[in-house]
């Protein structure tokens, strides 16, 4: 209560005693949504709600994320590159004592200190082996969702074998705050999450306290599951996986439409910002498509890291209804939203405030970024201006040679022509800059699969914190 009061006082000082309160922030993250999987890039996709929000807002055509789930989410939450938090190597597996370290202040903590009501719905995937790493201990007033990276959409069990034994895990993973929430069983997750969001919206007063609602959808990560009615939007899709995946995208779209409808009905949209982004590129082996970008989820090619995104706000955008091609990175959301909320971001963050870039169409506040530096597998990439220097990605499945490659993304956005040999001076300058960033690297937290984490060791079928 004391922290909230201080936040309210700070916002009064910043916005004036009779001024409008800070905006409500609705941050929506889709999981594994590909570049070619939304209607504004591919008219064959049935995403009317997302399309309208994007086209009436600002489509971010050069918005970059990490190549897999956990590193992206750590970037969004901290404003720091994953190689500065130890989160640069892969994802957190269910039975690994791996986590986003608690010394890093994350976005809900910052917003809560500024007087916000903070809620998370959906996927966490930033560690759960100790309670202190879970959402309600890290700035969220409430948590409705699951700890791990994927699960069944209906049964909410973790199906893959990540245990130390040969017995496959079927652990239940769904919580309401700290308590196991069994009532989720049998209900499709997109419906669960949208209904929870609507309940929070309906219970809140848009004029009394700013709302931070972080909706981290399971959709459209595998396994491929969707109510049949959504597949009917795609009668001409031949391949079963693509058909189901496309239906999952439409289920996501309907859920977003239901949430925004509730925001409008309750009066939140008069002073709200909606951010929508994927966490990484689509996974082609599970129905996703990043066409015409090269690469896939898990790669540092553009298809793995250039994500679909938009910002929507009926009242706060000075310029809307356009496509923004300026460079924006996932780490920029933390300082951008904190500044918008009336706070002052730490200048040592990797992220920069991009609100003027987004809302007014001005030049980006950055001209370079690091895709990632993975010290475990020696894979990295850097972009400066139009140039991208890449190391560690195979040419294709046949040619597995790792080479240093250089691309001019302005002239060659699909990374078809390696110009490293032609522009050796550019390679050297980018390499020098990359090495200066590498000097600040924090070794990756790799974690070790821990038998104590497996609930079956205790005759329990529920993922639980408290073992590391």
N, C-alpha and C positions, 0 to 999 in steps of 0.2 A: 504493500500500500504506500509506504514511504517513497519508494522508487517511482511509482506511478504519479504521485503528487508532484514530485520534483520535475517529472517529464511534462506534466500539464503546465506548471509554472514556466518552464523553459519555452514551451510553445506559445504561451501568452506573450512572453517577452519578444519572441521572434516575429509572431504574426500580428501582434497588437491586440489590445483588449477587446476590440470590436471587429477584428478581422476574421476572415474565414479560417477554420481550423485546418491543419495539415490534411492532405488528401488521403482518402482510403486507398490502400495498395492491394490489388488482387494479382498475385504472381502465380501464373499457371505454367506448369512444366509438363510437357508430354514426354513419353519415354520411347526412345528409338524411332521417332517419327522422321521419315526420310524427306529429302528435298522435293521429291516428285510425288509426295503423298498428301498434298493439300491442293484445294481447288484453284488458288491463285497462281500455282505453278503448273497444274495439270487439271484441265477442265473435266477429265473423266472421273475425278474424285468428287464424291458427294459430301461436301463440307460447307453448306450454306451459312451456318452461324459463324464459323471461323472466317469464311470469306468476307462476310459483311463487316465483321469487327476489324479485320485487317485492312480492307479497302477504304473504310471510313476513318481509319486511323493512319498509322505510318508503318508500312511494310519495310522491315529491316533486311535488306538483301545482302549485306555483308556482315552478318552477325555470327561470331565464332564461338564455339563451345569446345569442350574436351571431347576426346574420341570415345570414351565410355562413361558409364553412369557416375560412379563415386567421385572421380576427379572433377567432373562438371559440377556436381552438387557442392563440392567443397569450394569451388571457385565462386559460385553464386552466393554462397553463405558467408565467405570470408573477405572477398575482394582481393584474394591473393592467388597467384599461380600455384597449382598443386605441388610443384617442386620446392615451394617455400613452406609447405605445411607437412611434407612427407607423404602426400596422397597421390603421387604421380604414377605409381605403378599398379595398374589394374584396378579391380573392384574389391570390395569387402565381401568375402564369402561368409556364409552363415556361421561357421564354427571357427572363424579366425579372430584372435584378440587384436583386431585392427580397428582404428577409430580416428576421427578428426580430433586432434589434441585439444583439451579444454582450455589451454591458455589463449586460444584464438577467439576473440569476441565475434560472434556471428550475427547476421542481420536481425533476427528476431530479438536478440538481447539489446541491440542498439535501438531498435524501434520501440521496444518495451520501455526503455529508459526515457524515450521521448514522449511517452504517454499513450502509446498504441496498445490496443487489445490484439493479441497475437495468437494465431491458430494455424495448425498444420493438418492437412488432410492428405492421406495417401502414403506414398513411399518415402521412407527416411534414408536408409542406405548410407549412413555416415557413422555407423558403429552402435553396438548395443550390449557389448560384453559386460559393461558396468553401467549401473543406472545413471551415473553422472554423464554418460555419453548419449543419453536418450533425449528425445525432444522436449519433454516437460522440465528437464533439468538444464536446458540450454536456451531458455528464453520464450518458449511457447506456453501460452496459457492452457492450451488443450491440444491433444493429439488423437487423431482418429485414423488408423491405418496400420501399416506393417513395417517392421524393422529391416528386413532383408531386401535383396535386389529383385526377386521375382517369385511368383507363386501362382497357383491356380486362381483363375478369375472368379470361380464360384465357391470352391471349397476353402480357398485361402490357406492352402498347405504348400509347403516347400517340397517340391517333388524330386528334385535332383539329388544325387548321391554326393553330398559334401561331408558326410560323416567319416570318421577314421576307420570305421568298420566296413565290412562289405554289405552291410544292410542299408538299403536305400532309405533316405529320410522322408517321412511324410509329416513333418512337424507343422502344426497350426501356428500361424503368425498373423494375428490381428488384435489390435488393442484399442481401447478407449481410455485415454490417458495412460495410467500404469496398469490398468486391469485388462485381463483377457476378455475379448468381446466375442462371445460365441454366437450372438444373434446375427453376425454377418454371414454365417454358413448358408450357402445356397443362393446368395444374392450376388449378381454381377457387379464387379467393383466400380465400374463407371457410374452405375445407378446409386450404389452406396455413397460414393464420394460426392456426387452432385446433391443428393438428398441431405447429407451432413452439412454441406456448404449452405444450402438453402435454409436449414434450421438455424445456423449461426447468424446468417443475414437477417432472418425474420426476428430473431431475439435481440438484435442490436439496434441501437438508436443512432442513425447516421449523423445526428447533430450534436451528440454528447461526447463521443470519443472516437478518434480515428481507428480504423480497422486495418490490420495486416492479415490477409488471408492467403496462405501459401498452399496451393492445391497441386500436389505432385501426383499426377495420374499414373496408374499402372499401365494404362494404354499408351503405346501399342506393343509393348515388350511381349515376348513369348512367355508362356505357351499361347498358341493361336486358338482363342476361344471367343465366341460372340453369339448373342441371340440371333436366331436365323433371320429375323425380319430385317436386319441390317445388311445381310448378304444380298438381299433382293434388289438393292440399289445397283448391283453389278452383274446383270444377267449375261453380259458379253465377256466377262473374265473367265478364261478357260482353266487356268491353273488353280487348284484348290487352295493352296497356301495364300496366294495373292488375293483370292476372293475373300477368304476369311479375314486376312489382314486388312483389306480395304473396308470390310464391314466393321472391323474394330475401330478404324479411323472415324467412320460415320457415327459409331456409338459415342466416341469421344466428343465429336462435334455436337451431338444432341445434348450431352451432359453440360458442355460449355454453354450452349444456348439456354438450358434451364437455369443455370447459375446467373447468367447475365440478365435473364428475364426477372429473376428475383431481385437482383441489384437495382434494376430500373423501377420495379414495383414499389420497393421500399425507399426509394429516393437517394440511394448511394451514388448513382451515376452522375449526379449534379456536381460531385467533388471526388472523383475517383480516377485512378490510373490502372489500367489492365495491361500487364506484361505477359506475353505468351511466347514460349520458346521450347524447342526440343532440347534434350540433354546431350544428344549426339546424333550422328547420321543413322539412317535406316540399316537394318540387317537383311541383306539380300536373301540369305538362306532361310529367313523366316517371313518372307513376303514383302519386305520393304524395298523401296526404290529411291536411289539418289540421282537418277538420270537428270541431266547429262553430266553431272559431276563425276569425277573419277574417285573410286574407292568406296569404302564400306565402314560401318561401325567398327571401331577398334583400330582404324588406320589413321595416319596423319595426312592422308590425301584430303582434298577438299570435301569429298563425299562423306568423310567421317567427322569433319570438324566445322564445316560451314552449315549452320543450322537454320531451319525455318523459324522466323520470329516476327512479331509485330508489337506495337504499342497502340493502345486505344484509350482515348479520353475525350468525351464530348465537350469538355470545358477548358481543359488545361493545355491542350496542344495549340500552339500559335499557328502552325501549319499542319494540315492533315490531308488525307486522300492522295498520298503520293508514295513513291518507292524511294527509300533512302538507301544510297549505295555507299555510305561512309563506313569506315572500319570501326566496328564495335566488338568488344570481347566480353565473355561471361563475367570476368572479374570487375567489369565496369558497373554492373548492376548494384553492387553494394554501395559505392560512393554516390551513384546517381540517385538512388532511392533515399538514402540517408539525407542527402542535401535537400531533396524534395520534401522530406518530412520535417525540415527545420533543424537538422543536426549538422555537425561538422565532422566529416570523415577524417580519419588519420591520414596525414599526407604521405606516410610510409607505405600505404597500400599500393599494390600493383595496378589496381583499377583507377579509372579517372571518371569524373562527372561528365556524362554525355547528354544531359538533359537539353542543353541548347542545340546540340547536334540533332537530337531526335525531334524536339518540339518546334524548332525554327528552321530546320534544314541547313544548319551551318556546317562548316568543315568539322571533321572528327577531332576530338581532343587528343587523339593518339595517331601516330603514323607508323607504329611498329608493335608487334606482340610476339610472345613465345607460344607456339602451339603446345609444346610440352618438352620436358627434358627427363627422360626415363633412364636413370642410371643403372637399372638392373639389366635391361635388355639393350642398352645403348641405342635408343631411338629418340630422335628429336627433330624439331623444325622451328624455324624462325621466319617471320615476315617483316620486311622493312620497305615501306612504300609499296611498289608494285611487285617487288621481288620476294620469292620464297625459296629458302634453302632448306633442303630436306635430307635426312639420313636415317636409314634403318628400315625403310619400307621396301619390300620386294617389288620388282617390276611387274610381276604377275605370278600366277600359281605355278607356271612352268619355270620361269627364270627367277630363282630365289636369291640371286645375288643382291647383297646390300651395297648400294652406291650412294655417293654424294650427288644430289641432283639440284638443279637450279631452274626455276620457272619464272617467267614474267606473267603474272596473273592478269594484268590488264590486257595484254595481247593474246594470252593463252589461258583462259580461265578454267579449261578442262585438263590442264597439265599434260599435254600431248607431246610437247617439244622440250626436251632437256637441253638447256643452253649453258651448262656448266663449263664445257670446254671452250665455248665461244667467248664467255665473259669471266675469265679467270680472276680478274681484279675484283669483280663484284662478289665472287665466291670468297675471296680472301677477306674482304671488308665485312661481309656478313658472318664469316667464321670467327673473326676477331670479336665482333659484337656478341655472338653467341657464347663465346668462352668467357666474356666478362659477366654474363648472366649466370653461367655455370658455376662461377666462383661463389655464388650465394646459395647454391643448392643445399637443401636439407636432405640427408639420406632418406630413401623411401622406407616407410613403415610397411614391411612386407607381411608381418603377422605370421603366426604358426597355427595350423589347425589344432584345436585343443579338444581332447576327448571329453573334458569337463563340460564343454558347451553343448554336446549332443544330448538333447532331452531324453533320448531313449536309454541312456546310461542310468537314468533315475526313474525308469518306467513312466516317463511323462512324454506327451506328444505335443508339447508347446515350446516354441523358441522362447528363451527367457534370459534376461540380463542377470548379472551378479556372479560371474565366474572368472573375471579377470581383474 
